[in-house]
Amino acid sequence: MKNLKKLITAVLAAAMVLSVAGCGSSNTPSAPDGSSSAAGGASGGGLAKITASGQPYSHTLPAWLAEQDGLYEQTGMGFEMIMFTGGAAQNEALGADEWDVGTMGSPPSITGGVAYGVHVIGFGSPDDKAVTIWARPDSDVAQVSGEVDGYPDIKGNADTWRGKTILCPTSTSAHFTLIATLKTMGLTTEDVNIIDMGVAQGFTAFKAGEADIVCLWDPQGFDAEKEGWTCISSGEATGEAMPTVIVASEKAMAEKHDEILEYLDIYFQESEKYAKDLDAYAQALMDIGIENGVEQDYETSYKCAEKRPLQTLDDEIEWYKGEVGSRKADIAMENLMDFFVYTGTIEEADKQKLIDNGFIDSSFIEELAARYGKTLN
């Protein structure tokens, strides 16, 4: 291993299992515009060390692969990656000033923004297709199709959902998807009984006959399909965006601007490279999981890769283009903020403070786009 890696465990480590890494070459990849790599272009050398945080999932994959391919070395920038199994522990480590830049799910970035001043500076592979909600095939919810106006892939109706007991990890993307699903039918969390339970535990309990509905993500969602359960909703079915995010601390943004820009440049070089090769992407997902104690076979990794397309610089421009407040990035993240206000995780004042303090930061993507002759207009 080229650099020391630390694996910090967190509660429910089995949740959100995905994999990543290790099948890149030592050749420098093409930059997002097809030219040779521009790594090192921000400062032309003299870069300081940067410490990145991540998780063994697809949103961290490009940064992990870049380390394997030696791309940070080529810039002369010192680099270390610290791996976590969840966003909560990752945020706590940021509070201890243990990392500068990283990748995580969008829900923990909001709590991290409130508690530790983290900023969203880019977007990783989306979770829309990965979060799924399941019922047993003999459930009355599973028997009803096409009755939720405008949402053809959501099964059941208000009458069949009302009163159901649902296993769901709260304050997560799965919880957000559940609430979005209920809203399409005019229901709220007061109309159902939610039991806070991690995805891995929820799958096991549901398989044992507990509850009426279970909220899952990969790979348990694939296992649910094998069990013959019926998918009654998903992030994609609700139409809500569920991105993963690239984040940075306020301190690093002020003190390590050039290093963060190089990290992003290299991240999207690798992201674009592996986005074009699903087989290599799947193998890399499996490899990063194995390195970090998450066993997963190639078939499962391939399914995960299919559901989580890697982002390119052009995708980033789509997230950030337009007027502040109406950009795709603003809409998606503010919807998530509203979800946290609704659940009581943050206050309305916290949401407004995040917005006022530039929580959703486009400056690095704007600068990176300019490097390749692109704009956010």
N, C-alpha and C positions, 0 to 999 in steps of 0.2 A: 504494500500500500504506500503510495507516494507521500501522503500526508497523514498525520495522526487524526483519527476520527473518533469522536466520542458519541456514544449512543445513550441518550438520556431517556429513560423509560417514563411513561405516564400512565395514568389509569385508563383502562380499556385499550390496551395496546393492540388488541386483536381487531379493533374497529378500523374501518376504512383501509383494509389491506390492499395494497397495490405494490408494484415492484418497479425496479429501475436499474439500468446501467451496464457498463463495461464492455461494449463491443464496438467502440470507436477505433479509428486508426490514429497514427501519429501525424498524419498529414493535416495541414491547416485547411479547414473547410472554406468554401466560398462564402463571401459576405452576402447579406440579404439582397443586394442588387446584382449578384452574379459575378462580381469582381473578386479579386483576391482579398484576403482578410484585412480589415482595417484595424485590427487589435493594436493598441498602443497609440492610436491616432489622436486621443484626447490630449495627451501631455508629451508624447514623444519620448517617454522614459521617465525615470525617477519616481515611479509610482510606489506608494506605500503598501503595506500589507492590508488585506481586507479579510474579514472573517464573515463567512456566509452561513446561514442556518437553512435547514431543509428537513424534509421528511422523505421516507422511501416510497414516494409516489410520483406520478407523472409530472406534476408541476415543478419538482426539483430535478427531474431527469436531465434537462439540458445543462444545468450548472454542474451536476455530477459527472456527466460525460465529458464536459470541457476539462475538468480536472484530470480525468483518465487520459484524454488526448493531449495533455500538456499545453493547452492554449493559454492558461494564465501565466505559466512559466515563460512563454514566448514574449509576453508583454513586459517581463521583468517585475511583475507584481507579485508580492508574496500572497499566498492564498491558503486559507484553512476552511474546511467545512465541518460544521457540527450538526449531527443528525438527531432529530427528535421523532417521537412517535405521535405527537399531537400538538395542537396549537396552544393549549393552555401552558404547558411546560416551556414551549418556545417563547411565549410572551414573558413568562417569569424570568427566563434567561436574558431577555432583552432588558428587563428592569434592572438586572445586575450588570448591564453593559457588556454582555458576553459576545454579541455579534453586531454586525453593521447592516447587512442586507440579507434578504432571505425570501423564501417562498412558503405559502401556507394557504389554507382555505379562506374564503372571504369572511365567514362569520368570525373566526378568531382575530382577523385583522381589525374588526370594528372594536372589539373589547380591548385589543392591544392599542388601538388608537386612543381610546378613552383613558386607559390606565397608564400607558407608557409612551405615548406620542409617536407611535409608528405611523408611517405614511404609505399609501398605495402608490407605487411608481410604475406599475405595469401589470399585465394580466397573463396568467398561465393557462393551461388546458382547462376547458370547462367541465363542470360536474353535472350539467343539465340531464344527460342521459344516464348518469351513473346512480342517481338517487331514485329508488323505486319503492312503491307501496304495494303490499300484497295481502290477499285474502285467500282462504281455502276455496276450492272450486264450488263447494256446495253452499257457500255463503250467499245470502240474499243480495249483498252488494255485487258479487260477481255475476249474478244472474241478469243484471240490468245494464243495458248498453244504450248509448245515444240519447240519454235524457238530461244531460248537463249541457245546456245551450252554449255553443261556441267552443266546447271542449270535448270533442268526440272520443278521445282516448281515456277519459275519466269514466270509470264504471260506477254504477249505483246512482242514487239520487238522495236528496235531503232526508227522505223518510228512511231509507235503508242505512244511511250512515249514522243517523241520530242515535245516540245511546251506545255506540260501539266502544269496546275497550281496545285501546291501541297501544302497542309497544313501540316506543320511539325515544331516541336519545335527545333530550331537550337542548335548546340553544345551539343547534347544529343545522347543517344544510338539510338533513332529513326532517327536522322539526319545521323549518321554513317551508319545505315542500308540502308537508302535511297541512299547515295553516293556509297556504295558497290553495290547496285542493279544497279545503272546507269552504273558503271564501267563494269559490265558483258556484257553490250550492246555497250560498246565503247562510252558512253555518259558522260558528266560532268554536273555540276550544271548550267553551262552556257546554256545548251540545254533545261532547264525547268524553270519554274517560281515558286520559293519557297516562300511561305508566312510564316513567323515565327509566329507560334501560338501554344499555349499549347495544350496538348492532349485532355483534357476535352472540352476546347473551340472549338478545331478543330472538334471533333466529332459532337458537336451541330451545328456548321456552315455547315459541310458537309451534315448533315441530313436535313438542311434547303435549300440545293441545291447549296451551294457555292463550287467552285473549282472542279477539276477533280479527284483528288487523295488525300487521307488523311493517315497520319502516326500515328499509335496508339500503345498503350501497354495496359496491363490488368488494370482494367476490361473493358475498353472501347472496346478492341478487341473482347470480348465476346458479347458486345452489337452490334457491327458491324455485327457479324454473325447472330444475331437475326433479324437485319434489312434486311438481305438478300443480303448484299454487298458481293463482291468477293475479296478474299485475293489474291493479285497479287504478293506479295513478303513477306519475313520475314527475321529475322536474321538467322534462320536455313536455309532458302532457299539460302542465299548468301554463306553459308559455313564459314562465319566469326565468330570467337569466341567473345562472349560478356559477360565477367564475371562480377560479382560484387566482391568487394574486402574488405579485412580486412587491416586497415591502422593504423599507429602509428606516432606520432610526433618524430622528431629527439631528442628533449629534453627527452621525455619519454623513448626512446630507450636507451639513455645514462644513465638515472637516475633510471629507473624502469624496468630493464631487467627482473628480476624474476617475477614481477607482470604481465608483458605482457605475459610471458611464461605460467603462471598459467591461465590467461584469455584465451589464445589459447587452452590450454589443456581442460579446462572446456567447451569452445565453441564447440570443436569437440566431446567431450563426449555427449553433448546434441544433436548436429547435427546428430551424428550416431544413437542415440536412436530414434529420431523422424523421421529420414529418413526411418526407417523400419515400420513405422505406419502412413500411409497416412491419415487415419481418424483423428488421434490425431494431425497431422501436420496441417490439414485443420482447425480443431477447434481452434488450437493455432493461426493461421493466422487471423481468425475472431476475436478472443479475443484481440489480440494486437491492431487491428484496432479500436475496440470499446473503448478500454482504451484511445486511442489517437485521438478520434474524427472522426474516419473513419468507417462509417457504411457499412457493407458488409455481405451478407447472406452466409450460409454454402455452398450452391451449387457453388457460385462464388469462395469462398475460396478454395474449393476442386479443382476446375479447375486451380486456380493459383498454388496450391501445386503440381499438376501433371506436370505443365510446368517448375517448378523450383525445381529440386531435390536438397536436402540438401547435402552438401559436407562432406566427411569423411576424415580422416587423409590419407588414401591411395589415395584419389583423389588429395589431396594437394601434395603428393609425385609425382604424375603424372605431375602436373603443373611445378614442380621445378627440376625434374631430368634431367640430361644431362649437356652439356657444357653451360656455361654462354654465352648468345647471341643467342643460338639455342634452348633454352628450350621453352616449350609450353607457359610459362609465358612471356618470352621475346617477342616471336612472336606476341602474342595477344596484349600485352600492347604497343609494338612499332608500330603495325598497327594502334592502336588508336592514338598514338602520331602523326603519319603521317597524320591522319585525321584532327587533330587539326592544324597541320602546313598548310595543304591544305586549311582549312577554315580561316586561319589567326588568330586563337585564340592564338597560341603560335608561336614562331620562331623556325627555324631549330636549332639555337644555344641553345634554351631552351630544345629541345629534347635531344641534345647531353649532356647537363649539367645534365639532369635527369639520363641518362645512366651512365655517369662518376661518379655521386654521389651515385650510388647504389640504385636508386629509387625502383627497384624490388629486395627486400631483401629476401633471402632464409634462413638466419641464424636461425630464430626462428623455422621454420618448420623443419630444419635439426636437431636442438637440441631436438625438441619434438619427431621427428621420432626416434632418438637415445634412448630416454626414453623408447620407446616401442620395442626396438630391430629391428628397421627398418632403412634403409638408402635411400639416394636420388640417389644412383647409378643405 
